[in-house]
Amino acid sequence: MPRIMMRQMKRGQTGVITAVKVGGELGRRVRDMGLVPGTQITVQGRAPLYDPVALRVMDGTLTLRNNEADHIEVEVSEAREGRQS
């Protein structure tokens, strides 16, 4: 399965986080939100200018700015890749 950065995911696409490639305060905040390797996510939608992105994570909804999503690597499911809702 292909690995991409979360920012590149399309609406309705599902994947599993494989790496969080940022340290410091931003890395800690991202991990504190539950975005750690092994976590399944689904892109629910994006704002009109594509920032922020709304994610479905562990039965909840979370929004991230694109500059935060740029540091999260995701292994995407090919079956749902590119699906538009």
Beta strands, then each sheet from edge to edge (+ up, - down):
strand 1: 3-5
strand 2: 14-20
strand 3: 40-46
strand 4: 53-57
strand 5: 60-64
strand 6: 72-76
sheet 1: 1+ 6- 2+ 3- 4+ 5-
end
